[in-house]
Amino acid sequence: MTEIQPQKIVPQKIVIVGGGTAGWIAAASLARFLPAQRHAITLIESDEIGIVGVGEATIPQIRLLNAALGLDEAAFMRATGATYKLGIEFAGWGRADSRYMHAFGGVGRATGPIAFHHFWLRGQHLGETAPLDAYAPNAQAGWTNRFDKPAAGGTDLPYAFHFDASLFSRHLRSWAEPRGVNRVEGRIVSVERDGESGDVRSVTLADGQVIAGDVFIDCSGFRGLLIEGALGTGYEDWTHWLPCDRALAVPCASATPLTPYTRSTAQGAGWQWRIPLQHRTGNGHVYCSAYTSDDEAARVLLDNLDGKALADPRPIRFATGRRRAFWNHNVVALGLAAGFLEPLESTSIHLVQSAVERVIRYLPQGPIQPADRAAYNAETVFEWERVRDFIILHYHLNARDEPFWRECAAMPVPDSLTEKLDLFRANGRITRFNEELFAEVGWLQVMVGQGLMPQGYHPLADAREPGEVRELLALMRQVIQRQVSAMPDHAAYIARHCAA
Ligand SMILES: Cc1cc2nc3c(=O)[nH]c(=O)nc-3n(C[C@H](O)[C@H](O)[C@H](O)COP(=O)(O)OP(=O)(O)OC[C@H]3O[C@@H](n4cnc5c(N)ncnc54)[C@H](O)[C@@H]3O)c2cc1C
């Protein structure tokens, strides 16, 4: 009888090109979920080239990554100089003097089959004046610089982080390397493709090292070394909807109070971000070069810092859009190599995170199947386009008077966004399609915050007596005020639990 030989497992070689936020999120996640005997993970990065070093504001889904990796939150915050984030303040986006918060988490409580905001709209028709954010615990905590973790039975404030991008990559690296990720330092000088299939076979470094792989993850940043440089995948340009094409980034000294939210302030031809960290504040000006000069953009940025600038403004150029295919041949592009959406809603790191989850879901056992690739691409396109629409919304719904903003208000927008706007405008309805990232409350806060009030609301909101509606609204506001006023100050909370 012939003895059955145990099958020798040849590990699938996964090569990650790039060690910025995208590369290290991919490396850590793959190391966490793929069995080491079946997958060999190599990450190549070049210290000489470095990383983009921006990308410091996140959305609450980042906590799923931390939880999946089992990162201790206090240690993570200390290591990355992080602060808590409850939402984003938008200053000057509706009218020049307007201000609202897109807060994470809920707004009001539904009291039946219809969303809360229909009652709020009914209240407005009855003469109630409390703004929408009076019903958003995160906004109320944010405006008063408070933060707390949900105690048993207490208010749940969904939160994200602001962190130092370079320290974040380093933190992930220190997690991933001991778990089997092989890091190679060096500059890739050429990419070799298989003559028959056209797949990428290997990359060659400046020192002559050749690194071969079965699957390549292109996290090489804007240059898209494999997805564009080697495969010429092509780019779908979205600059006719999102015309900002440059940014200047500058850190400044911290200021008090330590706000638990990102601020986005509209400027004459773009907007300025402010991201408070424990040890400094990150700032940047995203602008449209057709409407303002680099010098003027730098002046606006530096005039609007709330602490001493700690460096000269660093220029970054981009074209908003996406690769025609996120997965082409045996190359999947993540992060800036996949495309660019401006950081107005802090979505790019999340897009990396969700793409890595998808890569794991579609990872082939043997040869890559075209159907898998097509499904991956279709899901990713849907996700990107819906986020794109949400960002366009901010520009389109403005009531400012500068030429740049008038142009944005007048531009034709994608049909998918027009449908959302029409639905809301008529009767205050918001529909979340499939698994699009932003929930109804996100759209609601931005649309109302920028001055779009629907003509009507759901008829069920009329089923209650006016007095009852007023009472219900007042009660919700009181409960939130009581809970928020018992919370500690954000800076004090950090000092006690996770000071860097
Ligand atoms: C102005 C701006 C502000 C942003 N703000 C936010 C934000 O607030 N929130 C958010 O979620 N996202 C934000 N982003 C996006 C975020 O910065 C990126 O998604 C994130 O940093 C990922 O970058 P990356 O890893 O793709 O690229 P990079 O950080 O550029 O990394 C590229 C890597 O590839 C390596 N590499 C390149 N070429 C070679 C080569 N030839 N050989 C070897 N290695 C090579 C580099 O060394 C580096 O390690 C912002 C982006 C910009 C431009």
The ligand as an SDF file (V2000), in Angstrom:
LIG
                    3D

 53 58  0  0  0  0  0  0  0  0999 V2000
   -3.6960   66.7560    2.5000 C   0  0  0  0  0  0  0  0  0  0  0  0
   -4.1910   65.4260    2.9610 C   0  0  0  0  0  0  0  0  0  0  0  0
   -4.8630   65.3150    4.1670 C   0  0  0  0  0  0  0  0  0  0  0  0
   -5.3650   64.0730    4.5800 C   0  0  0  0  0  0  0  0  0  0  0  0
   -6.0670   63.9710    5.7480 N   0  0  0  0  0  0  0  0  0  0  0  0
   -6.6540   62.7910    6.0750 C   0  0  0  0  0  0  0  0  0  0  0  0
   -7.4210   62.6410    7.2480 C   0  0  0  0  0  0  0  0  0  0  0  0
   -7.5590   63.5700    8.0500 O   0  0  0  0  0  0  0  0  0  0  0  0
   -7.9940   61.4450    7.4970 N   0  0  0  0  0  0  0  0  0  0  0  0
   -7.8410   60.3840    6.6670 C   0  0  0  0  0  0  0  0  0  0  0  0
   -8.4160   59.3150    6.9160 O   0  0  0  0  0  0  0  0  0  0  0  0
   -7.0540   60.4780    5.5790 N   0  0  0  0  0  0  0  0  0  0  0  0
   -6.4760   61.6440    5.2620 C   0  0  0  0  0  0  0  0  0  0  0  0
   -5.6850   61.7300    4.1500 N   0  0  0  0  0  0  0  0  0  0  0  0
   -5.3840   60.5190    3.4090 C   0  0  0  0  0  0  0  0  0  0  0  0
   -4.2830   59.7760    4.1480 C   0  0  0  0  0  0  0  0  0  0  0  0
   -3.1790   60.6160    4.3210 O   0  0  0  0  0  0  0  0  0  0  0  0
   -3.8610   58.5630    3.3750 C   0  0  0  0  0  0  0  0  0  0  0  0
   -4.9870   57.7990    3.0580 O   0  0  0  0  0  0  0  0  0  0  0  0
   -2.9550   57.7190    4.2140 C   0  0  0  0  0  0  0  0  0  0  0  0
   -1.9150   58.4530    4.7490 O   0  0  0  0  0  0  0  0  0  0  0  0
   -2.3990   56.5950    3.4020 C   0  0  0  0  0  0  0  0  0  0  0  0
   -1.3060   57.0010    2.6390 O   0  0  0  0  0  0  0  0  0  0  0  0
   -0.5420   55.8770    1.8530 P   0  0  0  0  0  0  0  0  0  0  0  0
   -0.0630   54.8670    2.8340 O   0  0  0  0  0  0  0  0  0  0  0  0
   -1.4280   55.4140    0.7530 O   0  0  0  0  0  0  0  0  0  0  0  0
    0.6560   56.6580    1.1720 O   0  0  0  0  0  0  0  0  0  0  0  0
    2.0560   57.1840    1.7670 P   0  0  0  0  0  0  0  0  0  0  0  0
    1.9610   57.6060    3.1690 O   0  0  0  0  0  0  0  0  0  0  0  0
    2.5430   58.1940    0.7720 O   0  0  0  0  0  0  0  0  0  0  0  0
    3.0020   55.9290    1.7280 O   0  0  0  0  0  0  0  0  0  0  0  0
    3.5880   55.4930    0.5250 C   0  0  0  0  0  0  0  0  0  0  0  0
    4.6330   54.4510    0.8580 C   0  0  0  0  0  0  0  0  0  0  0  0
    5.1480   53.9010   -0.3500 O   0  0  0  0  0  0  0  0  0  0  0  0
    6.5530   53.8770   -0.2810 C   0  0  0  0  0  0  0  0  0  0  0  0
    7.0960   53.9470   -1.6330 N   0  0  0  0  0  0  0  0  0  0  0  0
    6.7280   54.7660   -2.6400 C   0  0  0  0  0  0  0  0  0  0  0  0
    7.5040   54.5650   -3.7310 N   0  0  0  0  0  0  0  0  0  0  0  0
    8.3710   53.5780   -3.3870 C   0  0  0  0  0  0  0  0  0  0  0  0
    9.4330   52.9310   -4.0680 C   0  0  0  0  0  0  0  0  0  0  0  0
    9.7900   53.2630   -5.3090 N   0  0  0  0  0  0  0  0  0  0  0  0
   10.1160   51.9850   -3.4170 N   0  0  0  0  0  0  0  0  0  0  0  0
    9.7980   51.6360   -2.1400 C   0  0  0  0  0  0  0  0  0  0  0  0
    8.8150   52.2160   -1.4550 N   0  0  0  0  0  0  0  0  0  0  0  0
    8.1080   53.1770   -2.0700 C   0  0  0  0  0  0  0  0  0  0  0  0
    6.9110   55.0900    0.5740 C   0  0  0  0  0  0  0  0  0  0  0  0
    8.1830   54.9860    1.1140 O   0  0  0  0  0  0  0  0  0  0  0  0
    5.8240   55.0040    1.6390 C   0  0  0  0  0  0  0  0  0  0  0  0
    6.2240   54.0800    2.6210 O   0  0  0  0  0  0  0  0  0  0  0  0
   -5.1560   62.9420    3.7620 C   0  0  0  0  0  0  0  0  0  0  0  0
   -4.4230   63.0500    2.5770 C   0  0  0  0  0  0  0  0  0  0  0  0
   -3.9450   64.2840    2.1760 C   0  0  0  0  0  0  0  0  0  0  0  0
   -3.1660   64.3730    0.9030 C   0  0  0  0  0  0  0  0  0  0  0  0
  1  2  1  0
  2  3  1  0
  2 52  2  0
  3  4  2  0
  4  5  1  0
  4 50  1  0
  5  6  2  0
  6  7  1  0
  6 13  1  0
  7  8  2  0
  7  9  1  0
  9 10  1  0
 10 11  2  0
 10 12  1  0
 12 13  2  0
 13 14  1  0
 14 15  1  0
 14 50  1  0
 15 16  1  0
 16 17  1  0
 16 18  1  0
 18 19  1  0
 18 20  1  0
 20 21  1  0
 20 22  1  0
 22 23  1  0
 23 24  1  0
 24 25  2  0
 24 26  1  0
 24 27  1  0
 27 28  1  0
 28 29  2  0
 28 30  1  0
 28 31  1  0
 31 32  1  0
 32 33  1  0
 33 34  1  0
 33 48  1  0
 34 35  1  0
 35 36  1  0
 35 46  1  0
 36 37  1  0
 36 45  1  0
 37 38  2  0
 38 39  1  0
 39 40  1  0
 39 45  2  0
 40 41  1  0
 40 42  2  0
 42 43  1  0
 43 44  2  0
 44 45  1  0
 46 47  1  0
 46 48  1  0
 48 49  1  0
 50 51  2  0
 51 52  1  0
 52 53  1  0
M  END
$$$$
